[in-house]
Amino acid sequence: MTYAEKLKDHRWQECRNKILTRDGFRCVCCGNSNKVQVHHGYYAYDMEPWEYEHDTLWTLCDRCHSGVSYSMRQLKIDIGRMLPSFAAMSIMRQDAVNLSEALNQLYKMTPTSKGWPNE
């Protein structure tokens, strides 16, 4: 089944409707109600679109969806350019700041800036 076919599946349609309803059919970033869609906060190759936890699915308008998608792509690129051992150590340590804060820090910092975790 192609991804487009999966988005027509009744399981995705039910999940999508729950998210849209939860968010009041409005973009969670700007409040716009035109051309809203449900955005996946991440993708896993072994998961179907309807299998994600609902707190990782957000209602976004076209404009915010483009912006969020671009920012997430840039974040992945930035993480990909880091030393693998540093990325693994910083993100996986259980006693480090929570994942959201760690990703925020990693996205904003460069190897020459101050404030690296564990510095």
RAURNOR-V994086 format. One record per residue. N is the residue number from 1. SS is DSSP state (A for helix, B for strand, O for the rest). NEAR is the number of other C-alpha atoms within 10 Angstrom. D_LAST is the distance of its C-alpha to the last C-alpha in Angstrom with 1 decimal. Layout:
n = <N:N>
ss = <SS:SS>
near = <NEAR:NEAR>
d_last = <D_LAST:D_LAST>
//
This chain:
n = <1:2:3:4:5:6:7:8:9:10:11:12:13:14:15:16:17:18:19:20:21:22:23:24:25:26:27:28:29:30:31:32:33:34:35:36:37:38:39:40:41:42:43:44:45:46:47:48:49:50:51:52:53:54:55:56:57:58:59:60:61:62:63:64:65:66:67:68:69:70:71:72:73:74:75:76:77:78:79:80:81:82:83:84:85:86:87:88:89:90:91:92:93:94:95:96:97:98:99:100:101:102:103:104:105:106:107:108:109:110:111:112:113:114:115:116:117:118:119>
ss = <O:O:A:A:A:A:A:A:O:A:A:A:A:A:A:A:A:A:A:A:A:A:O:O:O:O:O:O:O:O:O:O:O:O:O:B:B:B:B:B:O:O:O:O:O:O:O:O:A:A:A:O:O:A:A:A:B:B:B:B:B:A:A:A:A:A:A:A:A:A:A:A:A:A:A:A:A:A:A:A:A:O:O:A:A:A:A:A:A:A:A:A:O:O:O:O:O:O:A:A:A:A:A:A:A:A:A:A:O:O:O:O:O:O:O:O:O:O:O>
near = <6:6:10:8:8:15:15:10:14:11:15:16:15:12:19:22:15:14:20:20:12:13:16:13:22:21:24:16:14:11:15:17:15:12:12:21:21:19:17:17:15:10:11:8:5:7:9:14:19:19:11:16:10:15:9:11:20:23:27:28:24:15:14:17:19:12:13:16:15:11:13:15:12:13:17:12:12:15:17:11:10:14:10:11:8:13:16:12:13:20:19:13:11:10:8:14:14:12:14:10:12:17:17:11:15:21:17:10:13:13:10:7:8:9:12:15:14:7:5>
d_last = <47.5:45.7:42.9:45.5:47.8:45.2:44.7:48.4:48.3:49.3:46.2:44.0:46.4:46.3:42.5:42.4:45.0:43.1:40.0:42.1:43.9:40.8:39.6:43.0:43.6:41.2:38.0:35.1:33.4:36.4:39.3:41.5:44.1:45.4:44.6:42.0:40.6:38.3:35.0:33.0:29.3:28.8:31.2:31.6:34.2:35.8:36.3:39.3:38.8:40.2:38.0:34.7:33.7:35.1:31.9:30.6:33.8:34.3:37.3:36.7:39.2:39.6:37.6:34.6:34.8:34.5:31.6:29.7:30.5:29.4:26.0:25.5:26.6:24.2:21.3:22.5:22.8:19.3:18.0:20.5:19.2:15.7:15.4:17.0:14.9:11.7:13.9:15.4:12.5:10.9:14.5:16.3:14.3:16.8:14.7:12.2:13.5:16.9:17.6:18.9:15.8:13.6:16.2:16.4:12.8:13.2:16.5:15.6:12.7:13.3:11.5:11.8:10.8:8.1:6.6:5.5:5.5:3.8:0.0>
//
